[in-house]
Amino acid sequence: MINLPRSTFYYRLERKSDRLTDERLVELIGQIQDTFPGYGYRRVTRAICQQGQHVNHKRIARIMRNMGWG
């Protein structure tokens, strides 16, 4: 057995450079909304995830609500 604390074993370094900024996310949502204006946050989330960007649906819903897109 390795003498390693459980918290250290499960620790994951989060890289801030890999995260999407809100500005970039607004651009992606805008492109999807231009193509498919009837899409809500669920379909937009699925479309962004299919592009390889994993984003929480609550974050997309918040941004769309603030921009008046949903």
The first five atom37 places (N, CA, C, CB, O) and aatype in JSON, in Angstrom:
{
  "aatype": [12, 9, 2, 10, 14, 1, 15, 16, 13, 18, 18, 1, 10, 6, 1, 11, 15, 3, 1, 10, 16, 3, 6, 1, 10, 19, 6, 10, 9, 7, 5, 9, 5, 3, 16, 13, 14, 7, 18, 7, 18, 1, 1, 19, 16, 1, 0, 9, 4, 5, 5, 7, 5, 8, 19, 2, 8, 11, 1, 9, 0, 1, 9, 12, 1, 2, 12, 7, 17, 7],
  "atom_mask": [
    [1, 1, 1, 1, 1],
    [1, 1, 1, 1, 1],
    [1, 1, 1, 1, 1],
    [1, 1, 1, 1, 1],
    [1, 1, 1, 1, 1],
    [1, 1, 1, 1, 1],
    [1, 1, 1, 1, 1],
    [1, 1, 1, 1, 1],
    [1, 1, 1, 1, 1],
    [1, 1, 1, 1, 1],
    [1, 1, 1, 1, 1],
    [1, 1, 1, 1, 1],
    [1, 1, 1, 1, 1],
    [1, 1, 1, 1, 1],
    [1, 1, 1, 1, 1],
    [1, 1, 1, 1, 1],
    [1, 1, 1, 1, 1],
    [1, 1, 1, 1, 1],
    [1, 1, 1, 1, 1],
    [1, 1, 1, 1, 1],
    [1, 1, 1, 1, 1],
    [1, 1, 1, 1, 1],
    [1, 1, 1, 1, 1],
    [1, 1, 1, 1, 1],
    [1, 1, 1, 1, 1],
    [1, 1, 1, 1, 1],
    [1, 1, 1, 1, 1],
    [1, 1, 1, 1, 1],
    [1, 1, 1, 1, 1],
    [1, 1, 1, 0, 1],
    [1, 1, 1, 1, 1],
    [1, 1, 1, 1, 1],
    [1, 1, 1, 1, 1],
    [1, 1, 1, 1, 1],
    [1, 1, 1, 1, 1],
    [1, 1, 1, 1, 1],
    [1, 1, 1, 1, 1],
    [1, 1, 1, 0, 1],
    [1, 1, 1, 1, 1],
    [1, 1, 1, 0, 1],
    [1, 1, 1, 1, 1],
    [1, 1, 1, 1, 1],
    [1, 1, 1, 1, 1],
    [1, 1, 1, 1, 1],
    [1, 1, 1, 1, 1],
    [1, 1, 1, 1, 1],
    [1, 1, 1, 1, 1],
    [1, 1, 1, 1, 1],
    [1, 1, 1, 1, 1],
    [1, 1, 1, 1, 1],
    [1, 1, 1, 1, 1],
    [1, 1, 1, 0, 1],
    [1, 1, 1, 1, 1],
    [1, 1, 1, 1, 1],
    [1, 1, 1, 1, 1],
    [1, 1, 1, 1, 1],
    [1, 1, 1, 1, 1],
    [1, 1, 1, 1, 1],
    [1, 1, 1, 1, 1],
    [1, 1, 1, 1, 1],
    [1, 1, 1, 1, 1],
    [1, 1, 1, 1, 1],
    [1, 1, 1, 1, 1],
    [1, 1, 1, 1, 1],
    [1, 1, 1, 1, 1],
    [1, 1, 1, 1, 1],
    [1, 1, 1, 1, 1],
    [1, 1, 1, 0, 1],
    [1, 1, 1, 1, 1],
    [1, 1, 1, 0, 1]
  ],
  "atom_positions": [
    [[0.83, -1.18, 0.0], [0.0, 0.0, 0.0], [0.88, 1.24, 0.0], [-0.95, 0.0, 1.21], [1.93, 1.27, 0.64]],
    [[0.44, 2.25, -0.7], [1.18, 3.51, -0.76], [0.73, 4.38, 0.41], [0.96, 4.23, -2.12], [-0.46, 4.53, 0.66]],
    [[1.68, 4.95, 1.1], [1.35, 5.86, 2.21], [1.1, 7.25, 1.64], [2.5, 5.9, 3.27], [1.93, 8.15, 1.74]],
    [[-0.06, 7.4, 1.06], [-0.44, 8.64, 0.4], [-1.83, 9.03, 0.87], [-0.39, 8.49, -1.15], [-2.74, 8.19, 0.85]],
    [[-2.04, 10.27, 1.29], [-3.37, 10.67, 1.71], [-4.37, 10.58, 0.56], [-3.35, 12.09, 2.28], [-4.03, 10.82, -0.6]],
    [[-5.58, 10.23, 0.89], [-6.62, 10.07, -0.11], [-6.84, 11.38, -0.89], [-7.93, 9.62, 0.54], [-7.06, 11.34, -2.1]],
    [[-6.79, 12.52, -0.2], [-7.02, 13.8, -0.88], [-5.94, 14.07, -1.93], [-7.05, 14.94, 0.14], [-6.21, 14.68, -2.96]],
    [[-4.73, 13.64, -1.66], [-3.64, 13.82, -2.63], [-3.83, 12.9, -3.82], [-2.28, 13.56, -1.97], [-3.56, 13.28, -4.96]],
    [[-4.3, 11.69, -3.57], [-4.52, 10.73, -4.65], [-5.57, 11.23, -5.64], [-4.95, 9.38, -4.08], [-5.41, 11.07, -6.85]],
    [[-6.64, 11.84, -5.13], [-7.73, 12.3, -5.98], [-7.57, 13.74, -6.46], [-9.02, 12.16, -5.25], [-8.42, 14.23, -7.2]],
    [[-6.5, 14.41, -6.06], [-6.29, 15.8, -6.44], [-6.1, 15.92, -7.95], [-5.09, 16.39, -5.7], [-5.35, 15.15, -8.56]],
    [[-6.79, 16.9, -8.53], [-6.63, 17.18, -9.96], [-6.28, 18.64, -10.12], [-7.92, 16.83, -10.76], [-6.97, 19.53, -9.62]],
    [[-5.21, 18.88, -10.81], [-4.8, 20.24, -11.07], [-5.68, 20.82, -12.16], [-3.3, 20.3, -11.46], [-5.73, 20.29, -13.27]],
    [[-6.36, 21.89, -11.85], [-7.24, 22.52, -12.83], [-6.45, 23.59, -13.58], [-8.5, 23.14, -12.16], [-5.92, 24.52, -12.98]],
    [[-6.4, 23.43, -14.87], [-5.68, 24.39, -15.69], [-6.63, 25.5, -16.1], [-5.06, 23.71, -16.94], [-7.64, 25.25, -16.75]],
    [[-6.32, 26.71, -15.72], [-7.18, 27.85, -16.03], [-7.17, 28.18, -17.51], [-6.75, 29.06, -15.22], [-8.13, 28.75, -18.02]],
    [[-6.1, 27.84, -18.21], [-6.01, 28.17, -19.63], [-6.98, 27.34, -20.47], [-4.59, 27.96, -20.13], [-7.37, 27.76, -21.56]],
    [[-7.37, 26.16, -19.97], [-8.28, 25.3, -20.72], [-9.74, 25.73, -20.6], [-8.13, 23.88, -20.26], [-10.57, 25.32, -21.4]],
    [[-10.04, 26.55, -19.6], [-11.42, 26.95, -19.38], [-11.83, 28.03, -20.37], [-11.61, 27.44, -17.94], [-11.02, 28.88, -20.75]],
    [[-13.07, 27.97, -20.78], [-13.61, 28.99, -21.69], [-13.92, 30.25, -20.91], [-14.87, 28.46, -22.42], [-14.48, 30.19, -19.81]],
    [[-13.58, 31.38, -21.47], [-13.97, 32.64, -20.86], [-15.43, 32.91, -21.21], [-13.06, 33.81, -21.32], [-15.97, 32.34, -22.16]],
    [[-16.06, 33.79, -20.45], [-17.44, 34.12, -20.74], [-17.58, 34.8, -22.1], [-18.01, 35.02, -19.65], [-18.58, 34.62, -22.79]],
    [[-16.57, 35.58, -22.48], [-16.62, 36.25, -23.79], [-16.59, 35.24, -24.93], [-15.45, 37.24, -23.93], [-17.34, 35.37, -25.9]],
    [[-15.72, 34.25, -24.81], [-15.64, 33.21, -25.85], [-16.91, 32.38, -25.87], [-14.41, 32.29, -25.61], [-17.37, 31.97, -26.93]],
    [[-17.48, 32.13, -24.7], [-18.71, 31.36, -24.62], [-19.88, 32.13, -25.24], [-19.02, 31.01, -23.18], [-20.75, 31.53, -25.87]],
    [[-19.9, 33.45, -25.07], [-20.93, 34.28, -25.7], [-20.82, 34.19, -27.22], [-20.82, 35.75, -25.24], [-21.83, 34.14, -27.92]],
    [[-19.58, 34.17, -27.73], [-19.38, 34.03, -29.18], [-19.91, 32.7, -29.68], [-17.9, 34.18, -29.53], [-20.6, 32.64, -30.7]],
    [[-19.59, 31.62, -28.97], [-20.05, 30.29, -29.38], [-21.57, 30.2, -29.34], [-19.43, 29.22, -28.49], [-22.19, 29.67, -30.26]],
    [[-22.17, 30.71, -28.27], [-23.63, 30.68, -28.15], [-24.26, 31.54, -29.25], [-24.07, 31.18, -26.76], [-25.28, 31.16, -29.82]],
    [[-23.66, 32.68, -29.54], [-24.17, 33.55, -30.59], [-24.15, 32.89, -31.96], [0.0, 0.0, 0.0], [-25.09, 33.04, -32.74]],
    [[-23.09, 32.15, -32.25], [-23.01, 31.44, -33.52], [-24.1, 30.38, -33.62], [-21.64, 30.8, -33.68], [-24.72, 30.21, -34.67]],
    [[-24.33, 29.67, -32.54], [-25.37, 28.64, -32.54], [-26.74, 29.27, -32.64], [-25.27, 27.77, -31.27], [-27.61, 28.75, -33.34]],
    [[-26.95, 30.39, -31.95], [-28.24, 31.07, -31.99], [-28.51, 31.67, -33.37], [-28.29, 32.16, -30.92], [-29.67, 31.74, -33.79]],
    [[-27.47, 32.1, -34.08], [-27.66, 32.61, -35.44], [-28.12, 31.5, -36.38], [-26.37, 33.24, -35.95], [-28.96, 31.71, -37.25]],
    [[-27.54, 30.32, -36.19], [-27.89, 29.19, -37.04], [-29.23, 28.58, -36.66], [-26.8, 28.13, -36.97], [-30.04, 28.27, -37.53]],
    [[-29.44, 28.42, -35.37], [-30.66, 27.79, -34.86], [-31.29, 28.69, -33.8], [-30.35, 26.39, -34.27], [-31.06, 28.48, -32.61]],
    [[-32.08, 29.68, -34.2], [-32.61, 30.65, -33.23], [-33.59, 30.05, -32.22], [-33.29, 31.76, -33.97], [-33.84, 30.66, -31.18]],
    [[-34.14, 28.89, -32.5], [-35.09, 28.29, -31.58], [-34.47, 27.45, -30.49], [0.0, 0.0, 0.0], [-35.18, 26.91, -29.64]],
    [[-33.14, 27.31, -30.5], [-32.47, 26.47, -29.51], [-32.5, 27.13, -28.14], [-31.02, 26.19, -29.94], [-32.24, 28.33, -28.01]],
    [[-32.8, 26.35, -27.13], [-32.72, 26.79, -25.75], [-31.37, 26.4, -25.17], [0.0, 0.0, 0.0], [-30.47, 25.95, -25.89]],
    [[-31.25, 26.57, -23.87], [-29.94, 26.32, -23.26], [-29.56, 24.84, -23.31], [-29.94, 26.8, -21.82], [-28.37, 24.51, -23.35]],
    [[-30.54, 23.95, -23.3], [-30.21, 22.52, -23.33], [-29.6, 22.12, -24.67], [-31.46, 21.68, -23.07], [-28.58, 21.43, -24.7]],
    [[-30.2, 22.55, -25.76], [-29.65, 22.21, -27.08], [-28.35, 22.95, -27.34], [-30.66, 22.55, -28.18], [-27.44, 22.4, -27.97]],
    [[-28.24, 24.18, -26.85], [-27.0, 24.93, -27.01], [-25.88, 24.23, -26.25], [-27.16, 26.4, -26.5], [-24.76, 24.11, -26.74]],
    [[-26.18, 23.77, -25.04], [-25.18, 23.03, -24.25], [-24.73, 21.79, -24.99], [-25.75, 22.65, -22.88], [-23.53, 21.5, -25.07]],
    [[-25.67, 21.05, -25.54], [-25.33, 19.83, -26.28], [-24.49, 20.17, -27.51], [-26.61, 19.08, -26.7], [-23.54, 19.44, -27.83]],
    [[-24.82, 21.25, -28.21], [-24.06, 21.63, -29.41], [-22.64, 22.04, -29.06], [-24.77, 22.77, -30.15], [-21.7, 21.71, -29.79]],
    [[-22.46, 22.75, -27.95], [-21.12, 23.17, -27.54], [-20.31, 21.96, -27.09], [-21.2, 24.21, -26.4], [-19.11, 21.88, -27.36]],
    [[-20.95, 21.02, -26.4], [-20.24, 19.81, -25.98], [-19.82, 18.96, -27.18], [-21.12, 18.97, -25.03], [-18.78, 18.31, -27.14]],
    [[-20.62, 18.97, -28.23], [-20.26, 18.22, -29.44], [-19.06, 18.85, -30.14], [-21.45, 18.16, -30.4], [-18.37, 18.18, -30.91]],
    [[-18.8, 20.13, -29.87], [-17.63, 20.79, -30.44], [-16.38, 20.52, -29.61], [-17.88, 22.29, -30.53], [-15.29, 20.96, -29.97]],
    [[-16.54, 19.8, -28.5], [-15.39, 19.44, -27.68], [-15.17, 20.34, -26.49], [0.0, 0.0, 0.0], [-14.18, 20.18, -25.78]],
    [[-16.05, 21.29, -26.25], [-15.94, 22.2, -25.11], [-16.97, 21.78, -24.07], [-16.16, 23.69, -25.54], [-18.17, 21.9, -24.31]],
    [[-16.53, 21.29, -22.93], [-17.46, 20.83, -21.9], [-17.76, 21.97, -20.94], [-16.89, 19.61, -21.15], [-16.88, 22.45, -20.23]],
    [[-19.03, 22.38, -20.94], [-19.47, 23.51, -20.13], [-20.73, 23.1, -19.4], [-19.72, 24.79, -21.01], [-21.56, 22.36, -19.94]],
    [[-20.88, 23.56, -18.19], [-22.05, 23.25, -17.39], [-23.28, 23.95, -17.96], [-21.83, 23.67, -15.93], [-23.2, 25.09, -18.41]],
    [[-24.42, 23.25, -17.95], [-25.65, 23.8, -18.51], [-26.13, 25.02, -17.74], [-26.73, 22.74, -18.53], [-26.77, 25.91, -18.31]],
    [[-25.84, 25.08, -16.45], [-26.27, 26.23, -15.65], [-25.5, 27.5, -16.05], [-26.07, 25.95, -14.16], [-26.06, 28.59, -16.01]],
    [[-24.26, 27.35, -16.43], [-23.47, 28.5, -16.88], [-24.01, 29.03, -18.21], [-21.97, 28.12, -17.02], [-24.12, 30.24, -18.4]],
    [[-24.35, 28.12, -19.11], [-24.91, 28.54, -20.4], [-26.26, 29.19, -20.21], [-25.03, 27.34, -21.35], [-26.56, 30.19, -20.86]],
    [[-27.1, 28.64, -19.32], [-28.41, 29.22, -19.06], [-28.26, 30.63, -18.48], [-29.21, 28.34, -18.09], [-29.02, 31.52, -18.86]],
    [[-27.31, 30.83, -17.59], [-27.09, 32.16, -16.99], [-26.66, 33.17, -18.05], [-26.02, 32.07, -15.88], [-27.16, 34.29, -18.08]],
    [[-25.73, 32.77, -18.91], [-25.25, 33.68, -19.95], [-26.36, 34.01, -20.94], [-24.04, 33.06, -20.69], [-26.52, 35.16, -21.34]],
    [[-27.12, 33.0, -21.33], [-28.22, 33.25, -22.27], [-29.27, 34.15, -21.66], [-28.85, 31.93, -22.71], [-29.83, 35.01, -22.35]],
    [[-29.55, 33.97, -20.38], [-30.54, 34.81, -19.7], [-30.05, 36.26, -19.63], [-30.82, 34.27, -18.28], [-30.82, 37.19, -19.84]],
    [[-28.76, 36.45, -19.33], [-28.19, 37.8, -19.24], [-28.16, 38.49, -20.61], [-26.77, 37.74, -18.66], [-28.3, 39.71, -20.69]],
    [[-27.98, 37.72, -21.67], [-27.92, 38.3, -23.02], [-29.32, 38.44, -23.63], [-27.03, 37.43, -23.93], [-29.47, 39.05, -24.7]],
    [[-30.33, 37.9, -22.98], [-31.69, 37.99, -23.51], [-31.97, 37.0, -24.62], [0.0, 0.0, 0.0], [-32.82, 37.25, -25.48]],
    [[-31.27, 35.87, -24.6], [-31.43, 34.86, -25.64], [-32.29, 33.69, -25.21], [-30.09, 34.35, -26.06], [-32.26, 32.64, -25.86]],
    [[-33.04, 33.82, -24.18], [-33.78, 32.65, -23.81], [-34.79, 32.95, -22.82], [0.0, 0.0, 0.0], [-35.52, 32.06, -22.38]]
  ]
}
